[in-house]
């Protein structure tokens, strides 16, 4: 806006008379060009600047009942200008897309966050992610358990975790972190979970009709079909006998390199014929690498974005489960460990038999939300936090003294543990290949 004001001030000093400027305000303007010293060029560029200023967010939602002919012509000219995909400096105000979008796209307010009319101070600073696509009803009762809050106190009544207490009554949603159930699952709806920052998806098995909750990946919508390949087995038939035995896929089958969204599994053994079992309802010869499908890490192509990453062979998903988090598979093998780069920048070793889900976690704009007021924080079950310098010396290492003095001590917790920059890890984690960058 500072550059816009300077440009307007420069043009007002270059225009010789206001009569010619007022006369040609509603004339069609050309593309933005470098202004010259002549009065005609200055008038043309001023018309273009005035027209572009009118297309900013300073617009009114109400239109006059009887618009004049000049206003109708000006609107037609403005509409014709928006069809040309020319870059404009006011396109930078648009929060959706690049700066080289059309003027029409930047004229409307962004739908990334939902705000309210500032009738109160709490509503003035409220900025939430839209939740219009979420289910408005209650969760499935059988997939929830009651949450009994303790207020941060142990069985003796002593506060062991500070800044907790109060809040709305909630029920814990039981999430299927293992994804062992084979077959196709239909996404029934997306729901809000008060116990986590990401959205959750209600799945229904096509054959059994069993319901389950998972963390909704980004881009998954109602009606999608998700498949878990974690329990994918093969049936091996030997030519010398008539008995059939079931063996793991990793022991006999080899996985081809992915060339598109599908990948075909084949075998190279000579004496046995390997075919997938009929536990999957879809075509078992084709593996679909869609967002939301669960795989063992050894079946995922290198470079894929994954979340809900497990740390054990038959364990649940542990890492990358919060809103907007993800990891990237940078190295894998048939046996041993794979390397995954987390969103924090840390590179970690993960067993190739552990599970992972394709895609990133939903609700990535959660970190940019504004609660608006302290009361909304209390509704979430948090109590106020008191600074250490505001306490007495007996209550905190930063307390006591005159004024805002920390007592010449480094920032630390009430129990003396260094809070900024101090090393608290006694032994390094052997599974961390590259630690996250630190400040």
TIVOMI-365798 format. One record per residue: residue in one letter; x negated, y, z negated of N, C-alpha, C in turn. Coordinates in pm, whole numbers, plus 50000, padded with zeros to 5 digits. Each point is the difference from the previous one (the first is absolute). Example, Ala and Ser with C-alpha at 12.3 -4.5 7.8 and 13.67 -1.06 7.14 Angstrom:
<pavexs>
A486814943149220500895011950000499105012050000 S500355010550072499185011949994500775010949927 
</pavexs>
This chain:
<pavexs>
X499174987950000500835012150000499145012650000 X498774999449941499115011450000499565003250141 X499674989450079499615002250139501165005550079 X501214995349972501185004950070500245014649970 X499815004249875500195014149965498975008950063 X498744995450005498965008050064500275001850149 X500484989450065500315000850143501145009950025 X501024999449915501125009450016499545014349977 X499135002349902499505013549973499145004950116 X499244991450062499155003850113500845004150119 X501094992850024500875003250114500765013049976 X500415002649877500745012449974499125012250021 X498724998649980499105011350024499685001850147 X500114989150081499695000950141501195004650084 X501244997749952501185003850078500135015149996 X500075007050115500015014649999501285005949947 X501154994850041501285005549959500884988949952 X500935003549910500964990149950501214998850090 X500215009850091501164999250089499854988550099 X498814999250059499784989150096500014986549932 X499504999449876500014987449926501414995549968 X500865009249953501394996649967500794996250125 X499645005950110500744997450124499744986050052 X498764994949980499624987150059499894988849897 X500605001649884499884989649897500654987050042 X501115001050071500764988150033499694994850140 X498955004950064499634995050130499234986949987 X500064991550103499244987349993498515002649988 X499374992349912498575001749975499214988850066 X498795003150037499124990050061499254992749892 X499094991350042499214992549905499045009249928 X499534995349892499095008149916498665001650072 X499645012750028498745003250066499255010249918 X498765001850032499195009749927500465014050034 X500345008349903500555013450030498945009050064 X500475008450092499145009750065500285013949946 X499355009750054500135013649949501125007750066 X500634994450105501075007250068501274999249920 X500895009550023501265000549925500934988750043 X499964996050130500894989450047499654986649938 X498714997049995499574987449939500294999849851 X499815011349934500275000749857501484998149971 X500865005850088501444998249979500414985450021 X499414993650103500344986050027499564990849886 X498795001949953499534991549889500755002949872 X500435012549979500795003149881501364993450007 X500594999450123501264992850017499834985249967 X498894994250048499744985949971499824997649851 X499285009349934499794998549856501305001449923 X500835009650039501295001949932500914988050018 X499994994450121500854988450025499534987949921 X498684998349989499484988649925500225001749849 X499955012449953500305002449858501454996649968 X500895002550094501414996749977500244985149997 X499064992150053500154985550002499344993349882 X499495007949907499454994249877501144995749908 X499694997349874501014994849908500875011049941 X499825012550050500865010849953501235000750087 X500774989450006501184999550083501224998549910 X501165003050058501264998949927500794988550057 X500664992549908500794988650045501355004150057 X500375012849986501285004750050499785007950129 X500864998250097499935007150128501175009750009 X499825011550064501125009450013501124994350085 X501195004749970501174994850070500035004650145 X499645012950025500045005650134498605004850037 X499144991450042498655004450034500015008350127 X499095009550003499925008750116499294993050115 X500045006550115499364994150119498494999649985 X499435010449939498555000449981499544989049906 X500774997749893499634989549907500104986350066 X501014998050084500134987250071498834997850094 X499595010650068498854998750090498724997349924 X499865006549883498804997649920499944985649950 X501154994449958500034986149955499674990550115 X500505003050120499714991550115498525000350034 X499405012249992498575001050029499174992749895 X500435001249873499284992949895500104985050016 X501164995150043500174985650021499164995250117 X499875008450103499184996050114498524999749964 X499585008949906498605000049959499654987749918 X500974994649926499714988549914499784987350078 X500474999650124499824987950078498584998450051 X499215010850000498624999350046499104996149885 X499324988650007499154995549888498695007549995 X500055013349979498795008049990499625001849855 X498705000549972499595001849860500315013949951 X500325001149875500325012749938499445000449861 X499575011849957499405001049868501024998149890 X501295002250027501004997949897500394985449989 X499484991450086500294985749988499364994149877 X499015007149943499354994849881500904999749879 X501125007150002500924999849888500804987149994 X500004992350106500744987650001499244989449920 X500694993349911499384989749918500134986250061 X500654998750115500184987150064499415000950140 X498974992250028499385000050131498775008750004 X499445001750119498785007650017500335014650021 X498935008050007500185014350019500355003550144 X499914990450092500295002750140501384995150036 X500945001449911501394996550027500745012250052 X501244998050040500775011150053500465009149889 X500415011850039500455009949902501304995549935 X500824992950076501284995449947499804990249886 X498974991550010499754990249894499565006749871 X499285011250010499525006749881501015009949942 X501105002350071500965009749953500894994549890 X500174987149994500894993949902499214995849877 X500595000849883499274995949880499694985150000 X498914996449933499564986149997500944991549916 X500204987750044500824990449926499164990749914 X498735003549980499124991349924500374999949852 X500445011549947500405001049861501375006449991 X500674997149892501345005349977499955010049886 X500495011950026500035010649900501455004349977 X500185008249898501335005049965499995015149990 X501175005750004500125014449985499555004049860 X499115009949986499405003149869500965007349908 X501054993449957500925006049903499444999649858 X499064991049974499344999149870498504998450024 X499165003249900498564998050019499624985650028 X500734990549942499694986050026500274995950143 X501055005750062500294997050139499085007650096 X499475011249956499125007850086498734992250034 X499454993249903498754992950019500184985050022 X501234995850028500274985950024499744996750146 X499214989550023499724995450135499934984949996 X500974993550061500104985549995500004994250141 X499584987550009500064992850126501464996150028 X500495001850121501404996250029500254985149975 X501164997349942500384986249969501344996450062 X500325006550109501304997550063500094986050060 X498864993950033500024986950063500064988749898 X499985003149872500004989749897501434996249962 X500144988049945501304994949959500495007749878 X501285003950001500555008349893500544992049882 X500194986950018500574992049893498964994849903 X500424990549918499124994249899499224988350058 X498974996049928499164988850042500714986849974 X499474989350059500544986749977499734996249854 X501064996849927499864997849856499104988149969 X500094989650080499214988049972498515002050026 X499645010550071498605002750030499435011149912 X500655002849887499535010249908500004994649858 X499165005849918499964996949857499995013249924 X500474999549876500065012249919498615004249957 X499775013049996498735005449955500205006049861 X499314994749902500095004849863498825009249973 X500275012749984498935009649978499584999949854 X498715002049978499434999849865499565013849953 X500035009950089499565013349960498515000849974 X499234990650054498575000149981499544994849865 X500854992849929499674995149866499874984849999 X499174995049909499814985749988500954994349896 X499774987449958500924993649906499915006249860 X498965007649973499885006749871500615013950000 X500455004650117500585013350009498995011050026 X498734996550019498985010050026499935003050149 X499745012550035499905004050139498664995150055 X500074990950095498804994950065499815005950139 X501055004750064499945006750130500705013549985 X499255010550019500575013349981500835004250121 X500805010549978500755006850105501064991050063 X500584991049922501084991750050501185000749904 X501204999450058501205000149918501165006450072 X501204995949964501195005650063500194994750141 X500685007850081500224996250138501324992750020 X500354998550124501254993650039499894984849984 X501114993749974500034985449990499814993850138 X499144989850007499664994150129500024984849991 X500034993850118499894985650013498854997050096 X499234989849967498834996350080500454991350116 X499595003650121500284992050119498944989150011 X500444987750022499084988750013499534999650146 X498725002750021499435000650134499334986850033 X500214995350122499354987750047498625003650053 X498994998649914498635003150040499314988450070 X500554987949990499324988450058500374997850146 X501255002350036500494998250137499724985750049 X500294990149918499764986150039501144994250083 X501185005849994501164994550070499825001350150 X499884988850075499835001050146501315003550069 X499925003050126501195003050077500185014950020 X501095003450067500305013850034500905006149893 X499665012049958500785007549903500525012750066 X501275002949981500615012150053499985010949894 X499655012150042500005011549910501445004949986 X500574998349882501395004049979500135015149978 X499105005749919500065014349969498715004149931 X499805013049992498895005949925500575006649874 X499324998349889500495005149873498935007949929 X500455007949903499115007449912499734991749876 X498754999549960499604992649880499465010049898 X500665001649885499495009749900498704995649935 X499594987650020498784995249937498765001350086 X500125005450122498845001450089500225011850092 X498945004050068500075011750087500434996850142 X499854987650044500384996150136501454995350003 X500574999750121501334994250017499894984849999 X501104993449973500044985450004501054995850103 X499804988250056500894994650103500624987149949 X501304998650021500734987949965500004990750120 X499444988049983499924990250107500984988749976 X500504994450110500904988549995499524989650098 X499784987849951499514989250085501094996050099 X499604998050125500994996850104500664986549977 X499264990149951500544986549985500604997749862 X499265003349896500484997249864500845011249941 X499885012250052500735011249944499455005249869 X498804996149963499395004449875499595014650009 X500275007449893499685014249994498685002049925 X499265010150040498745003349933499665014550030 X499195005749913499525013750016498524999850036 X499595009050090498605002450028499775015050006 X498765004249989499665014050021500145003150148 X500785009950034500295003050140498795006150068 X499524994150109498925006350077500515012450074 X499075008450038500365012150073500484996350140 X501185004650038500564997250132501024989050004 X500134992149894500994989249997501385006149973 X500994995550073501355005349986500994988549991 X501245003549971501054990049987500224992750132 X500074986749991500204991750119498744993750053 X498845003949950498754993950047499884985849948 X499204992250067499764986049962498544998649959 X499794995349878498664998249945499744985249978 X498774995950023499614985949990498764998949913 X499964989849917498834997149918499334987450054 X498735001450036499224988850051499074994349892 X500265003249878499104995549895500124985049977 X501184994350016500204985749979500004992250130 X499395005650103499964993350129499094987849992 X500564988050022499254987550002500094993750137 X499214989550022500014992750127500244985349975 X500584993550098500274985649994499044992950096 X499174991349946499004993150080500434985550021 X500104995850125500384986350035498804992950061 X499554989249938498864992450050500454989850102 X499194997850102500394990950109499944985449957 X499214996449900499864986049961501074995649903 X500625009149933501044996549904501265007750033 X501104996149933501275006550022500385009449886 X499175001249899500305008849888499545014150032 X500725009449945499675014250020499645006149865 X498955007750000499545006749879499945014850024 X500175007349895499985014650008498675005049947 X499285008150079498715005349961500045015150015 X499135007349929499995014750015499605004150140 X500465011850039499695005050134498535003050016 X499345004749892498625004350012499044988350019 X500414987549971499094988850009499914994250140 X501035001950084499964993850132500265009850112 X500755010749975500395009050109499085012050004 X499845005350117499245012250019500925010750053 X499755012449960500865011150037499335008250109 X500715002550108499435007650111499975014749965 X499195007850073499905014449976501255006750048 X500515009849928501265006550039499795009150119 X500784997950105499935008450118501165009750007 X501094997249932501155008949997500664998449866 X501335001949997500714998749874500234985749958 X499704990350086500184986049966498684992850011 X499914988549933498794991950002500424985449999 X499364991550077500344986050014498954991449933 X500434990449919499104990949931499894987050078 X498774995150022499764987750073499044991449920 X499834987250042499094990749934499044994250102 X498824996049951498984994650088499624985749964 X500704993749907499694986349963500414990550111 X499294989150011500254990450109500894988449957 X499884995749877500734988149958501315003249931 X500265012649969501245003649931500685011250075 X501325000549984500805010850058500625007949887 X499725012749996500455008649890501115008950052 X501115000449928501115008850034500565005849872 X500425012449998500575005849878501274992949960 X500285000349872501214993649950501225008350037 X501174994249980501255006650036500575008249886 X499145004449907500515007949890500335014350042 X499445004650111500265013450047501124999550104 X500935009649989501164999950087499705005750137 X498905007650016499695005750130499094990550077 X499535004650115499084992050079498684999049926 X499664988149955498864998449911498695000650075 X500024999350133498775000850076499505014350013 X500815009849967499655014050015500065006749863 X498955007249968499945007449874500185014750032 X500975006349935500325014050026499315008849896 X499195009250049499305009249911500785013249994 X501114999549930500835011749979499795005649860 X500335012649984499885006549870500974993549902 X499504995949885500814993649899499814985049992 X499354993950099499744985649996498814997249910 X500094988949926498974996249903499154988750058 X498685001149984499064990250054498924997149897 X499324988550014498694998849937499025009450072 X499035005349927499125010150058499224994450118 X499714987050001499224994350109500784999850132 X501325001849997500805000450121500245014150052 X499535010149928500255013950037498855005050087 X500285006750111498925005450084499205010949927 X498745001150035499135010049940500445013950044 X500015009349907500445013650028501445002749966 X500754989949957501415001949969500185007449869 X501105007649991500385007049877500874990549919 X499644997849874500704990449916500275006249864 X500924993949926500305004049863500424987649922 X500255001649872500374989049911498984988650014 X498765003249975498884990950022499794991649874 X499924987050018499764991149888498524998649969 X499714994649881498624997849957499704985349975 X501024991450008499804985749982500684992650114 X499644987250013500504992250112501524998549995 X500534996449888501454998349986500625010949913 X499295011049983500485010549912500885010050071 X500595009249925500865010250059499195011550057 X500715009250066499365012250048499715009349884 X498785005149994499565008049886499675014350041 X499195001650104499505013250038500885006350108 X499945013450005500705007950102501504997449995 X500635003449886501444998049985500735013049973 X499295010949970500655012849972500395006950130 X500755010949988500535006950117498865005650084 X500044997050130499055005450095498634993550000 X499764990049918498694993849995499884989150105 X498774996650033499734989750100498534996349992 X499644989550070498624995950017499784996250145 X498744999850040499664996350137499034988449998 X500354989650073499154988250008498855002850096 X498774999749948498845003450082499144987950031 X500214989049928499244987850029500724988149941 X500064989050073500674988049952499314987750058 X500414988449954499444987350045501004989049970 X499694987750039500874988749973499904995549854 X498845001649942499784996449860499225011149932 X500024999549868499235009849925500795012449966 X499405011650020500595012649961500105009350120 X500985008549996500185010750098499725013349934 X499715010150080499745013449950501175009050037 X500515006849899501155009050018499615013849950 X500245010050083499785013849958501325005749947 X500005004049874501195005449937500155014850033 X501165005549969500265014050031499145009549918 X499434995449890499105008349922498605000650059 X499704991850100498684999450060499174988449951 X500494992649903499254988649947500134988150094 X498894993150022499984987650079499864988449903 X500934990650010500104989449901500084986450068 X499434989949934500084986250047501314993749953 X500694993450091501274993549972499964986050060 X500474989749931500024986650060500864999650126 X499534992650099500734999550128501304992249987 X500164992149896501244992749980501045008149923 X499645011749952500965008549929500985006150100 X501105005149950501055005150085499845014950023 X500625004950105500065014350031501165002250096 X500575011949994501145003650084499585010950097 X500404998950124499645009950101500715013249976 X499305011050028500575013249987499605006949871 X500405012449987499785008049880501275000649917 X499885003949875501155000749910500825012450035 X501304999249982500915010850034499855011849905 X500705010850032500055012449923498615006149984 X499305002950111498655005749986499985014349951 X501125007350007500035014049955500335001449853 X499984989049927500305000949857498995008749926 X498755000050043498985007649929500175015150017 X500825004350093500225014350024501325004949941 X500684991949923501265004249940499755009649884 X500985008749977500015008949884501224996849916 X499794997549872501134996849913500845012249970 X499435011850005500785012249982500055005249859 X500074991249901500115004549861499514989049908 X499725003849877499494990449902501074990049957 X501275004150007501074991049958500104987750087 X499715001450130500054988450088498894990249965 X498905005149951498934991249953500444992549875 X500765006249915500514993249881501024989250036 X500775002350106500964990050045499304987250044 X498765001350042499234988550047499304992549888 X500145004549877499454992849887498665004949952 X499625012550033498745005649956500255010949897 X499125000749901500065010549900498885010150025 X500095011849939499005010450028498604995849958 X499025005950067498594997649971499385012749943 X499324998749888499375011449932498504999950032 X499495011750036498585001050030499154998249874 X498804994650020499134997649886499505012749935 X499785010650081499495012549942501045007049915 X501284996150016501055006049920500224992649867 X499254989249976500154992349876498975004549896 X500144994049886499015002249895498814990650021 X498935002849930498794992050016500194985849951 X500944997749910500224986649949500794991550098 X500685006650095500864992750093499354997150134 X499005007750040499424998450133498575005349999 X499094993950077498635005350006499915014150054 X501005004350080500005013750053500665009849905 X500594995449894500775008749913499125008449908 X500685009449932499315008649905499295011550067 X499325008049918499265011550049500885012050022 X499345010950039500715012450026500105002050150 X501205002650046500215001750143500074986650072 X499805000950131500084987950083498624993550011 X499554994749891498684993849995500144984949989 X499154992950074499994985449996498964994549903 X499305008549932499004995449906498734994950066 X499685005450122498794996150074499964984850025 X501134994450032500084985850029500544997950141 X499534989450062500524996550132501464995549989 X500775001550107501414995649995500114985349965 X500834997249902500144986249954501394997849943 X500344987749977501314996349947500025002149849 X501164998649937500045001349853499144989949928 X499604989350067499204989749935498535000650043 X499615010750067498615002250033499544994350131 X500894994350083499624994450128499895011350101 X498895000850074499805010650096501074999550108 X500505011950035501145000950090499605003650142 X498905007150019499615004650133498544996450027 X499784991150093498654996950042499284989849917 X500494996849882499324990449917500274985750045 X499004991649994500144986050040500504991849882 X501114993050022500594991749896499954985150035 X499674996750124499944985950040498714993749948 X500134989449925498844993549941499284990950098 X500734993850091499384991350100500675002750134 X499255000350111500615002850132500894988750045 X500985003650082500914990150056499324993150118 X499794986949995499284993450111500784999650129 X501315002549998500814999450121500075013550071 X499395010349946500005013250063498745001150087 X500205000350132498885001350092499515014550005 X500935009350009499675014250005500965007249906 X499515006849897500905006949908500655012150065 X501085004249943500715011750053499175012649978 X500115009750086499265012649980500515007449878 X499085004849920500355007149877499605014550011 X500685008049920499725014450001498705003249931 
</pavexs>
